[in-house]
Amino acid sequence: MSRRPLPFQIKPSDLIRIKQILRGGIEQVRVIFRALALRQLAQGVTAPRVAEGLPITAKAVRQIAYRYKKGGLDRALFDRQRPGAKALLDDSEKQRIVAMVCGTPPEGRARWTVRLIAEEAVKRKLVPRAGRETIRILLENHDLKPWREKNVVRGGTGPELPRKDGGRTGGI
């Protein structure tokens, strides 16, 4: 014996939005499955029958219906924002570190290293704290490699660069 379907009503405006989501282009697969489940529930299909046609469980179908009743369409289709770790550096701090790396390294150093950048950023009070991995990812995102001889930031290796006409110019 199958269960008889529980009365489930979806607002006409929500049905239109579900149709748009299903017709639309790129959307997460879980959102599509949830939209299909809601549409079938609105047509009077039971949760176990919906689960047979979709790769989700009957319990998940009932949970989607419950979330729709409590919070509306957005709550039923989309996941809530999950808490995560706050970013260690904000945009202005990132810019200050990149600007520091684009300059000359400290006295007695030939070039920047990731450890040196992390130490100097804290010492110069650009950031309250910075780990080596945070600095490494920041440099990687900006395509900076200050530890190399030939760096995009500072084009030359010495104080003077040869010109095409044979003369010499001052360093950059």
N, C-alpha and C positions, 0 to 999 in steps of 0.2 A: 504494500500500500504506500502510495506516495502522499506526501503532505500536501494539503491544499495551500495554494499561494496566499500569502499575507497581502492584505490590501496595501498597495504601494502607489503613491501618486507622485508624478514629477511635473513641475511647472512647465507650461508650454514654452516659455522662454529658455528654460534649461534644456528641453528637448532639441530646440533649434541650435543651441550652443553645442550640444553633444554631436549633432549632425555635422556641424562645422568642424569640430575636432576630428571626427572620423573621416571627413572628406579632405581635410587640410593636409599639408605637407608633412613636415618633420615633427614628430612628437615622440615622447618616451613610450616604450612598449607597454609599460605598466599603466600608463594613463589611457592608452587605447583599450586595453583589457577592461579597465574599470568603467570606461564609457560604454563599452559593449555590454557589460554586466548590468549597468543602470538601465540601458535601453531595453534589455530583455526583461528585467524586473518590472519595468513600466508596462510592458505588454502582458504581464500576468504570469510569466514563467517562474517556477519555483527556484529557489537557490540551488538545490542539488542538480536540477536540469541545466541551469546556467553553467554550473561547474563542469558538467559533462562536455559542454560545447567549447569551453575555454580552459586554458591551462592554469586554472586557479581552483582553490578548494571551495566547498560550499560555505565553510566558515568565513573565508575571505569575502565571498559574495555578500553574506549577511552583514559583515563588518562594513563593507562599502555602503550598503543600504542604511545602516545605522548612522554612519558618518554623514550621509546625505540628509537624513532627517534632522540630525543635530546641528550641522554646520553649513548645509547648502552644497552646491555643486563643486565649488573650488575645494572644499574640505574633503569631499568624497573622491575627487579625481587626483588631487595633488598632495604630495607629502608636505608636512610642515618643515620649516627650516630647522635643521638640526644644529645644536650648539657645537661650536668648534673652538679651537684655540684662537685667540685674538692674534692678529698679525703683530709680529714683534716690532717691525719698522713701519712707520707711516710714510706717505709719499715724500714729504719734505725731508725726512731723515734719509731716505734712500737717495734723494737728489744730492744732499750734502755729502754723503759717502762717495757717490760717483764723482762729484766735483773734486773731492780730496784725492781720489785715485788718479784723476786726470792730471793732477799737478805733479810736482817732483816729489820723490820719496824723502823721508826724513834724512837729516845729516848723518853721514856714515853708512848709508844704505844705497846700493846700486839700483834696486828696483823694489816694487811693492810685492809682498807675499800676502796670502790670505790671513795668516796669523797677525802680520804687521798691521794690516788694514783694520782688523778687529780691535787690536790694542790701541792704535792711534785714534780710531773713531771714539772710543771711550775716553781716552786721555784728552782729546780735544773737545770733549763734551758735546759731540755731535749727536750721540745717542746715550741713553743711560746704561745699556748693556747690549752686547752683540756677540753672537757665537760665530765660530768659523764657518759652520754650515750655512748659516743665514747669509753671511757675506759671500760665500762661494756661489750660492743660488742667485743672489743679487747681481753679481758680476756676470754670471752665465746668462741671465736674462737680458743684460745690456751688452752682451757679446764683448766684454772687456777681458783682456788677458794681460794684466800689467806685469806679470812675472816673466814674460817673454822679452827677448832682446828687441825684436821689431814689434812694436805695439801700434795699434791703430791710434791710440791716444797721443802718443809721442812718436812721431814718424821716424826720427833718427836715433842713432846710438851714441853719437858724439856731439860736441858743441857746434861743429860746422858740417854742412852738407855740401857735396860737390854740385855745381850747376852744370847744365848741358853745354854751356859755352866754355867750360874749363875753369871758370873762376870759382870763388868760394863765397858762400853766403853765411850769415849768422844762423845759429840754431833756431828752432821753432820755439 
